[in-house]
Amino acid sequence: MSKVWNFYAGPCMLPDEVMEEAQRDFRDFQNTGMGVVEISHRSAEFSEIASKAESLLRELLHIPTNYRVLFEQGGGRGQFAAIPLNLLPENGQADYFVTGHWSNCAAKECAEKYGKAIIHECTYLNSDGQYDVDFSKMTVTPGSTYAYICINETVNGIETLENLPDTGNVPLIADMSSNIMTRPIDVSKFGAIIFGLQKNVGPSGMTITIVREDLVGHARKYCPSVLDWAVLDKYGSMFNTPCTFAWYMAYLNFKWIKSLGGVEELERRNIEKAKMLYNYIDGSDFYVSKISKNVRSRVNCVFTLKDETLNNEFIAQSKALGLVGLKGHKVLGGMRASIYNAMPIEGVKALVDFLKDFEQRYK
Ligand SMILES: Cc1ncc(COP(=O)(O)O)c(C=O)c1O
């Protein structure tokens, strides 16, 4: 197998150490004679995996004791429904701070099915022609039950953790699907945080919800039990059979993060990688970043070629060199390099070398 650098936005590359441990356990989990996916979720072996995953997550993110951690299915989009179903009363309203594709999808899910979503379009084109975020638009409307934000817009390449809105007593609900575990966060600033595993934590198939305990227990009567946070909490996230493999992979990833020195060390690495890539793009007049420096994502670098007729050539040549997954999301086009936790600096160097070489040949 030849090594490739995988820049897909998710599912995406996972750390070598994690993949190797999973490979060993896949056939025989710790001499049980059973593969890790063959073990019952009710067994002592799986209970240990499940509880270690939760305690490592709590330790790595310093999750306060008054927060519950739920391991769910249904993906990020499942939580777009679960959030209003668990929090929004009938005829209630919530504020949605829209900064890109995924917050827009969450707002639409609420508005079309569950209640009033007050949409605050927070991005705008600044005087340099770059997308920026107007944080003054992130204000809560009187009477709203919660305010919603997507901290890292995977499609648009916009990250806004530094400028969180002050929502007072109104809980701020955050989608951190693509930047969780990439940097420290202060969990106590949020009412709930949701994230799918498939970028920085594991394979697809599981979503984790970290939710303040006073926000659990208010679901609508018709909220499906599998999305009801109180039901999940009561049954230790095993009301139905959980996605055991994804849960196990999350455990391995959390162990790996701890062994490196925690999310603090990953933040250092992620800043270094992002700087290397954006510095090259900013210094070139062949590639363009349309995202303002104030809000650029450290993990999803969205860029375009000035001459977009070269897009197909760029993708074909990068792929031939083992740089895969650089094509931008279908709603935006252009290019996107996702450089999550598992991408080492060598992968980013290889990408920058290719960017240089391609530029020199096609300028
Ligand atoms: C930030 C963010 N939120 C939500 C989603 C949707 O997740 P899912 O496909 O698991 O429903 C994605 C998917 O990539 C995402 O990047």
The ligand as a Tripos MOL2 file, in Angstrom:
@<TRIPOS>MOLECULE
LIG
   16    16     1     0     0
SMALL
NO_CHARGES

@<TRIPOS>ATOM
      1 C1        -19.8120   21.1780   11.2400 C.3       1 LIG1
      2 C2        -20.6760   20.0480   10.7680 C.ar      1 LIG1
      3 N1        -21.8960   19.9050   11.3160 N.ar      1 LIG1
      4 C3        -22.7170   18.9210   10.9230 C.ar      1 LIG1
      5 C4        -22.3540   18.0250    9.9430 C.ar      1 LIG1
      6 C5        -23.3130   16.9540    9.5270 C.3       1 LIG1
      7 O1        -22.9190   15.7470   10.0480 O.3       1 LIG1
      8 P1        -23.5770   14.3500    9.5920 P.3       1 LIG1
      9 O2        -23.2070   14.1430    8.1720 O.co2     1 LIG1
     10 O3        -22.9500   13.3780   10.5340 O.co2     1 LIG1
     11 O4        -25.0450   14.4750    9.8020 O.co2     1 LIG1
     12 C6        -21.0840   18.1170    9.3620 C.ar      1 LIG1
     13 C7        -20.6720   17.1440    8.3380 C.2       1 LIG1
     14 O5        -19.6240   17.1840    7.7630 O.2       1 LIG1
     15 C8        -20.2320   19.1650    9.7770 C.ar      1 LIG1
     16 O6        -19.0220   19.3170    9.2430 O.3       1 LIG1
@<TRIPOS>BOND
     1     1     2 1
     2     2     3 ar
     3     2    15 ar
     4     3     4 ar
     5     4     5 ar
     6     5     6 1
     7     5    12 ar
     8     6     7 1
     9     7     8 1
    10     8     9 2
    11     8    10 1
    12     8    11 1
    13    12    13 1
    14    12    15 ar
    15    13    14 2
    16    15    16 1
@<TRIPOS>SUBSTRUCTURE
     1 LIG1         1 GROUP 0 **** ****
